[in-house]
Amino acid sequence: MTRRRTSAGTVTAQFGAVVWSLLAAVPFALIVLLAFKSNSDIFTNPLGVIGAHWRPENFAEAWSGPPGGQGFAIYLLNSAIVTTIAIVGCLLFGAFIAYFATLASRRLRTFVIRAFLAGTTLPLIMLLIPYYTALNSLNLLSQPWAMGSIYVAICLPTSVLILHSFYLGFPGELREAASLDGLGIIRTFTTIVLPLSKGPLVAVGMVNGFFVWGETQLAIVLLQTPESRTIPVGLLDFKGQFSANTGAIFAGLTMATVPLIIVYLIFNRSIAKGVALGGVFR
């Protein structure tokens, strides 16, 4: 009886995993399919394969960039700069705040966590005017590194909340052993806590990185010059007032998704180990 229940539970879990994988893979497969089609086929026969008018030139047009814009390589470089700054800043500040919040008094820790929790409820549209005013007054509009700094502030609340739940279960014995070895609080954090936080840090970095890589609501306003635009904003130049190169847009989306897939394939094991490690700590 137990074996049957276990077998049924395993089959159900595997079926759910397959369904979830399909839901994640099908949209990307459709984007790739449409990236090879002409504009007319995209609207008249989007799912057709036989008899379709294939246009692999869409990728060359996407790489060259829209008329009056920059090439895809410039957009890719800007996206990499913005995303790298955002991830590094979120991990450094997020881990520091989340860890030391667990060492504070209960009242102070509750205040800090509630403050960051309130920060996650603010919609981006409410932050648009303050950020625009601040960057404009500092002459930092259309600066990818400044845009990355703004994403640090936006993603920091989520990073703190996720890492805080992990550090709540961090073994106090390790801190006591480090203290006996003569390590201070800061050195304990840098030499012991951070190396053991690899899994959660990778997970938080990927969550924030995926958001920053595809964000357009702020970037379209704060990155105004063509040479400063990230991939999502740059691809919008393929769509004009009266016409749009839809095939090139889908080709650009396909090329923009490839780095995300590569990063996930590299770090997915670290995420699994981090989740398991977190379970042991709790």
RACORWO-V141708 format. One record per residue. RES is the residue in three letters. PSI is psi in whole degrees, 0 to 359 (NA if undefined). OMEGA is omega in whole degrees, 0 to 359 (999 if undefined). NEAR is the number of other C-alpha atoms within 8 Angstrom. Layout:
res=<RES RES>
psi=<PSI PSI>
omega=<OMEGA OMEGA>
near=<NEAR NEAR>
This chain:
res=<MET THR ARG ARG ARG THR SER ALA GLY THR VAL THR ALA GLN PHE GLY ALA VAL VAL TRP SER LEU LEU ALA ALA VAL PRO PHE ALA LEU ILE VAL LEU LEU ALA PHE LYS SER ASN SER ASP ILE PHE THR ASN PRO LEU GLY VAL ILE GLY ALA HIS TRP ARG PRO GLU ASN PHE ALA GLU ALA TRP SER GLY PRO PRO GLY GLY GLN GLY PHE ALA ILE TYR LEU LEU ASN SER ALA ILE VAL THR THR ILE ALA ILE VAL GLY CYS LEU LEU PHE GLY ALA PHE ILE ALA TYR PHE ALA THR LEU ALA SER ARG ARG LEU ARG THR PHE VAL ILE ARG ALA PHE LEU ALA GLY THR THR LEU PRO LEU ILE MET LEU LEU ILE PRO TYR TYR THR ALA LEU ASN SER LEU ASN LEU LEU SER GLN PRO TRP ALA MET GLY SER ILE TYR VAL ALA ILE CYS LEU PRO THR SER VAL LEU ILE LEU HIS SER PHE TYR LEU GLY PHE PRO GLY GLU LEU ARG GLU ALA ALA SER LEU ASP GLY LEU GLY ILE ILE ARG THR PHE THR THR ILE VAL LEU PRO LEU SER LYS GLY PRO LEU VAL ALA VAL GLY MET VAL ASN GLY PHE PHE VAL TRP GLY GLU THR GLN LEU ALA ILE VAL LEU LEU GLN THR PRO GLU SER ARG THR ILE PRO VAL GLY LEU LEU ASP PHE LYS GLY GLN PHE SER ALA ASN THR GLY ALA ILE PHE ALA GLY LEU THR MET ALA THR VAL PRO LEU ILE ILE VAL TYR LEU ILE PHE ASN ARG SER ILE ALA LYS GLY VAL ALA LEU GLY GLY VAL PHE ARG>
psi=<316 320 319 317 317 318 317 319 321 316 318 317 318 321 317 322 321 316 316 321 320 319 329 328 327 314 319 322 322 321 316 318 313 337 338 6 160 166 319 318 328 325 330 329 65 327 359 146 314 129 7 153 102 137 82 347 345 324 322 320 321 321 324 334 163 161 129 357 200 169 164 330 323 316 320 318 316 318 321 319 311 313 320 314 318 315 312 315 317 319 317 304 321 315 319 311 316 319 311 342 327 340 349 175 160 319 315 318 318 320 315 313 321 325 316 328 321 328 332 345 351 123 150 327 332 336 351 309 314 318 320 316 318 312 324 320 333 4 42 12 147 31 111 322 326 324 321 322 325 321 332 313 324 319 347 317 315 320 317 317 318 313 329 319 330 315 341 329 11 133 124 339 326 320 321 320 320 322 321 331 1 12 137 181 314 316 326 320 316 327 339 309 310 314 327 356 18 312 304 323 318 317 313 319 321 319 312 322 318 322 312 322 326 5 135 337 317 321 326 337 322 343 92 328 147 324 354 356 148 178 308 321 319 322 337 341 346 349 114 191 327 349 163 139 80 324 318 326 314 325 318 321 322 313 328 335 334 314 324 319 319 315 318 317 330 320 5 328 324 325 314 318 323 321 317 319 321 323 323 318 323 NA>
omega=<179 180 180 178 179 180 180 178 179 180 180 179 179 178 178 179 179 179 179 179 179 179 179 186 184 178 179 178 178 178 179 179 181 179 181 185 176 181 181 180 180 182 183 183 188 183 182 178 180 178 180 177 185 180 175 178 178 181 177 179 178 180 179 179 180 176 181 180 179 178 182 180 178 178 180 179 179 178 179 179 182 183 180 179 182 183 182 180 180 182 181 182 181 180 181 182 183 182 184 172 178 179 182 176 183 181 180 179 179 179 182 183 178 178 178 176 176 178 179 182 182 176 183 183 178 182 187 182 177 180 179 180 181 181 179 179 179 182 181 174 180 175 183 182 176 177 177 178 178 178 175 179 181 184 184 180 179 180 181 183 181 182 179 178 177 183 176 180 181 184 177 179 179 177 179 178 178 179 178 178 177 180 176 183 182 181 175 179 185 186 183 186 182 178 179 180 186 181 178 179 178 180 179 179 180 179 179 181 179 179 183 183 183 184 181 188 178 186 183 180 187 176 192 182 182 184 181 189 174 185 182 181 180 180 179 179 176 180 179 182 185 181 181 174 187 179 178 178 179 177 177 177 178 179 180 181 183 178 179 179 180 179 180 180 180 190 183 178 177 178 179 179 179 178 178 179 177 178 178 180 182 999>
near=<4 5 6 7 8 8 8 8 8 8 8 8 8 8 8 8 8 8 8 8 8 8 8 8 8 8 8 9 8 9 12 11 9 12 16 13 14 10 9 7 11 12 7 6 9 8 6 7 5 4 5 9 7 7 9 9 7 12 11 8 10 15 10 9 13 12 6 4 10 12 11 13 7 11 15 11 9 13 13 8 11 14 12 10 12 17 12 9 11 15 12 8 9 14 15 8 9 13 11 8 11 11 6 8 7 6 6 9 11 8 8 9 10 8 8 12 11 8 8 8 6 8 6 8 8 8 9 9 8 8 9 11 8 8 11 9 7 6 6 9 11 11 9 13 9 9 13 14 12 10 10 13 9 7 11 11 13 10 13 14 12 9 15 13 8 10 10 7 9 8 7 6 6 7 9 8 8 11 10 7 6 6 9 8 6 6 9 13 9 9 8 9 9 10 8 7 9 10 14 12 11 11 10 12 12 9 8 11 12 9 8 11 10 8 9 8 8 10 12 10 8 11 15 10 7 9 8 13 17 14 14 11 11 14 13 8 10 13 10 7 5 4 6 8 9 10 14 13 13 12 16 13 10 12 8 10 8 8 8 9 8 8 8 9 7 7 9 8 7 10 12 9 9 13 10 8 9 10 7 6 8 6>
